[in-house]
Amino acid sequence: MFPFVKKNIILHPVEKKEQIIIQAFELFMKYGIKSMTMDDIAKNMSMSKKTLYQHFANKDELVNAVMEKHLEIDQCQVKSLLSSKNNAIDDLMQIATTINETLKRIHPSIHYDLEKYHPTAWKKFGDHKRNFIYESIKHNITKGINEGLYREDINPEIISMLYVSKADVIFDPIVFPPDRFSFNRVYLEMLKQHIRGIATTKGLKYLDKKLKTIESLFYNT
């Protein structure tokens, strides 16, 4: 998640722009993107529209900047978790715990708003999934096979692409209406299905132990 930003301090132009990006992210997560005008954003940040427009020519440019920063932080977090000495299932569980914190705060319309009104930012998000997430899952599968937690008879490339494809469905309001399904619970069910489908007997036993802890985090939100 974005770092804490202190208020009431004098910032340099670059720092000011960074602060706007961070605060805009929080506003979009809470209220959605379409519902927030540049005027709304400026008022919530206690600044004039003139100051906001000095840093971003329009809302689309701001949304793109927010997306770039979000993906940058997301990639740093995932790389850090994957570089640990934990096993492959622990890696996915730790990533899931981090994702849970974001999903339980996300506005239901945010993905729809991105896809319909901000195609450039939506493409950045799509590229992130098809490249970074794909490679991260493939790395995890290879690691799990070497550890004896995942089966050797699976195709890491195909399974990784299936994972990325299923991740898109989580935010589809037609498939999972937000008033019936929470993002975090759908994500956990997808992750459980993913691991169970590729795990060895050893991996399944380990997963069952880990789920006792992680399910309480997801289901008590």
N, C-alpha and C positions, 0 to 999 in steps of 0.2 A: 504494500500500500504506500501511498505517497507519504513522505516524511512530514512531521509536524512543522507548521510554518508559524513563526512568531509574528504577532501583530504590533502595530505602532512603532515600527522601526523604519529608518530611511534606507531604501534599496537602490542599488545601481540599476540602470535600464535592463540589463540582462537578467538580474535577479528579480526585478519587477515582473518581467515577462514570464519567468519561471513560476512565480507566485500565482499569476493569473491562470496559468495552465493547471496548476495544482488545485486551485479553488474551483475552476470551471469543471474539472473532473468530478469533484464532490457534488456540485450542483446538478450535473447531468445524471450522476448515479441516483440522486435523490428524487429529481423531478422529471427525468427524461430529457431528451435533447430538443425535440420539436417545441415543447411548451416553454422553453427558455429563450427569450429574445435577448439581443445584445443589451437592451435597456434593463431587462431583468438581471442579467449577469452583472452589469455595472452597479446597479443598486445593491445587490447582495454583497458585492465586494467593497461597498462604500467608496466608489470612485465615480468620476464623471464618464459619460460615454466618450468624450473627446480623448481622455486618457486611455480608455480601452482600445479605441480605434487607432491610437498611436502605435500600438503593438500588434494589432490584428486588423486587417483591412475589412474583414467581414466574419460572420459566424462560421462559415464553412472553413475558413483558414484556421480559426480557433479550434474547431472540432478536429481538424487534421493534426494540429499540434498536440492536442490532448491525447489522441490516439497514438501518436508516435511516442510520447512520453510514457503512456501506459504500457505499451508493448516493450519499450526499453526496460522498464522496471520489472515487468513480468518475466522477460528473458533472463535478466540478472538473477532473479529469485530462483527460477527453475534450474539454471546452470549451477547455482550454489548448492541447491538440494541434490542435484544429480552427481555432484563431485564429492559427496560425502562417502563415508565408508559403510553406509547402510546397505542392506540387500535390495534387490529390485522392487520387492513388494513394499518395503519400508519407504523407498523413494516415492512411489506412487501415493502412499498414504500421507506422507508429509506434504506433497504437492496438493493433494485433495484437501488437507486441513487449511492450507493457505487459500485455495480457491473458494472454500466454504465461506471464509470471511468476506470475500468479495460478492459472492452470489447471494448471500442473505441480505445484502444492502442494495442490490441492483434494481433499478426501476424496470417494470415489465416491458415497457415500450422501447427500451434503449436500442435493442438490435434492429427492430423494425424501423426506428427513426434513422439509424445509420444507413441501412440498406436502401431506403426510399429517398432520403433527402441529402445524404452525404456519400456519394458513390466512391470518392477518392479514399476517404477514411475507411469505408467498408472494404475496399480492395486491399488496403494495408492489413486489415484484420484477416482477410481471407488468405493473403500471402503468408502471414504469420502462422496460420494454422497449417497450410499446405507445406510449409518449409520447416519452420522451427519446431512446431509441435510434432509434426510427422517424424523429423529426425530424432527428437527427444524420446518419443515412444519406441522408435526402432532401436535406439541405443538401449533403452530399458529392457526391451524384449531380449536382445542379444545378451545383456548382462544376466537376466533371469535364467536364460537357457544354460549359461556357463555355471550358474550357481545351483542348477538342478531344481529350480523353483518353477520354471516354465518348460513345456514339452519341446523336444527337439524336432518333432515332425510338423512344426508350424512354419509358415512363411512370414518372416518379420516385416517385409515390405507390404504385403497384402493386409496383414493384421493392423499395421500402423495406419494405412489409408482408411481402413474400415473404422478405426477409432476416430480419426479426424472427421469422417463423414457423419458418424453418429453424434459427434459433438455439435454439429450444426442443428440437429433436430431438437436438442434441449431447449433452444430458444424459439422454436416454431410455435406461435400461439394457436395454430390450428391443431397441431398434434398434442401439445400440452398447454391448454388454457391456463393462464396465470392464476385465475381464481380457483382452480382445482389442484394445480400442481406447483410446488415451489421449485425454483431452479436448482437449489442445492440438493434436494432429495432426488430429483430426476438424475442429476449428475452422479450422485453416489450409486444409484441403481445401475447406471451405465458402467461405472467403474467396476463394480462388483461383477457384472456380467462379463466385462472385458477380461478381468483376471481369472475368473472361474473357467472361462473358455479356453485359456492357454496354460493353466497351471497343472503341474504334476500333482501326485498324491501328497508329496511333501509340501508343495506350494499351497495346496488347498487347506491343509492342516494349519499352516502358518497364517494364512489369510483369515481363517475363522477366529484365531486368537486375536489378531489385530482389529478385526471388525467390532469386537466387543467394546473397544475404546472409541473408535472413530464414529460408529453409528450413533453413539450418545451425543456427539458434537453436532451431527447433522440433524438428528431428529428432535433435539431439544432447542431448535431455533425457531 
